[in-house]
Amino acid sequence: MKTVSKLLTVLAGAVMALSFSVGTYVSASTQSYGPDWSKYQGSYGKYGTSKDQFVIAQVGGTYGGYYVDQPTYRTQVASAIAAGKRAHTYIWYQVGGSTSLANAALSRFLPRVQTPKGSIVALDYEAGASSSKQANTNAILYGMNRIKAAGYTPVLYSGKYYLAEHTYYNQINSAYPTSLWLAGYPMRGIQTLAPFRYFPSMDGVALWQFTDNYGTTGLDGSVDLTGITHKGYDGSYKTATGKVVVKPKTSTSSIKAGQKANSTPKSALKAGMTVKVNLSAKKWATGQAMPSFVKGHTYTIKQVSGNRVLLSGVMSWANKSDVELLGVKTPVTVSYVTNYAQRGVFKPRYTVNVRTGMGTNYRITGHIGYGAQVLYVHVYIKGGLVWAQYHSYSGLRYVAMGKMGGQSYGTRTVY
């Protein structure tokens, strides 16, 4: 998530001491922790510690008028609900001081939010600010107003010094008190608890992102100081088996998928399902100590035997009690796709359209003809077509490589 914010508080000396009592916000016993996710955490995300209670996933973002959808967002929301976590949303909001860009970004991403009404939709404003503080402030307020009007809880993510340099933050805090998600990393190395003695004092902080090494390298971790991550949820409960179930106030397709996975008994686990290894797991089903790099990660079940599941990738047996189901749908094997690798070179046999998304309804931005080639990074199946995703100078683009069971559009050189 972070670029500028990582520079904010690398040195503890650059961070102001805690100037308020944490109890002023919420007692230590009710503070909650959680990570934020983008595509770098994969389709099902990952956690920093076993105490995590919420997740904030990126639905997409805009970079000065160029838009990127996060392909991992929907499954991340579903997997968070399946794991009994409160799921929330954030948008990369590089609109500078332009309310027209802000309008386009919110019009694109708000309809795609899969977390419940009332949940957090945060604007990640940490890059691309214009030279006008007032214009930047207006663009942020415009976005927060749109989020509120859509029925969600508006939150602003940024760093203390970035806001001071580029905005009139007092106007934002006046309109939306205690709606700031503040980034500041006073300590390096792996962190699992917020070091409150180094809190970067600032008005209106609801969430503090205190590390980008939350339990593991490269994972952002935040602490909820005010209970704001409970927005959109009517509490939670534990089942007889100890499974946590959250109660979203409204539903979406991702929430329904997560609830279905959460309610599926472990006796129903079967090959092809996706599971996460619990951080509390200690040993493999065969008795050997389980290495830490396995815990918290997701795997596909390759085989089931009694109370054990064989995990693909690591090819080791885990106890069913040590895994958590994240997806109830088993993958569909389509033989004609086996020749498509996740990375390779596509050489069209005739001219194909380049589009902004996977579907013929997406905007055409150009063409690739015979004799050219595309170095693709991922392959997806959607709408009866096999789509290649690749990086262009303007961002991610997509071309159709082949039809479902039909004639190929070109040849592939597989890495």
Stockholm file with secondary structure:
# STOCKHOLM 1.0

chainA/1-415         MKTVSKLLTVLAGAVMALSFSVGTYVSASTQSYGPDWSKYQGSYGKYGTSKDQFVIAQVGGTYGGYYVDQPTYRTQVASAIAAGKRAHTYIWYQVGGSTSLANAALSRFLPRVQTPKGSIVALDYEAGASSSKQANTNAILYGMNRIKAAGYTPVLYSGKYYLAEHTYYNQINSAYPTSLWLAGYPMRGIQTLAPFRYFPSMDGVALWQFTDNYGTTGLDGSVDLTGITHKGYDGSYKTATGKVVVKPKTSTSSIKAGQKANSTPKSALKAGMTVKVNLSAKKWATGQAMPSFVKGHTYTIKQVSGNRVLLSGVMSWANKSDVELLGVKTPVTVSYVTNYAQRGVFKPRYTVNVRTGMGTNYRITGHIGYGAQVLYVHVYIKGGLVWAQYHSYSGLRYVAMGKMGGQSYGTRTVY
#=GR chainA/1-415 SS CCSGGGGTSSSGGGSCCCCSCGGGTCCGGGCEEEEEECGGGCTTCCCSSTTCCEEEEEEEEEETTEEEECTTHHHHHHHHHHTTCEEEEEEEEECTTCHHHHHHHHHHHGGGCCSCTTSEEEEECCSCCCSCHHHHHHHHHHHHHHHHHTTSEEEEEEEHHHHHHHSCHHHHHHHSTTCEEEECCCSCSCBSSCCGGGCCCCTTEEEEEEESCBSSTTCEEEEESSSGGGTTEEEEEECTTSCEEEEESSCCHHHHHHHHHHHSCGGGCCTTCEEEECTTCCBCTTSSBCCGGGTTCEEEEEEEETTEEEETTTTEEEEGGGEEEEECCCCCCCGGGGGCCSSEEEEESSCEEEESSSSTTSCEEEEECTTCCEEESEEEEETTEEEEEEEETTEEEEEEEEETTSCBSEEEEEC
#=GC SS_cons         CCSGGGGTSSSGGGSCCCCSCGGGTCCGGGCEEEEEECGGGCTTCCCSSTTCCEEEEEEEEEETTEEEECTTHHHHHHHHHHTTCEEEEEEEEECTTCHHHHHHHHHHHGGGCCSCTTSEEEEECCSCCCSCHHHHHHHHHHHHHHHHHTTSEEEEEEEHHHHHHHSCHHHHHHHSTTCEEEECCCSCSCBSSCCGGGCCCCTTEEEEEEESCBSSTTCEEEEESSSGGGTTEEEEEECTTSCEEEEESSCCHHHHHHHHHHHSCGGGCCTTCEEEECTTCCBCTTSSBCCGGGTTCEEEEEEEETTEEEETTTTEEEEGGGEEEEECCCCCCCGGGGGCCSSEEEEESSCEEEESSSSTTSCEEEEECTTCCEEESEEEEETTEEEEEEEETTEEEEEEEEETTSCBSEEEEEC
//
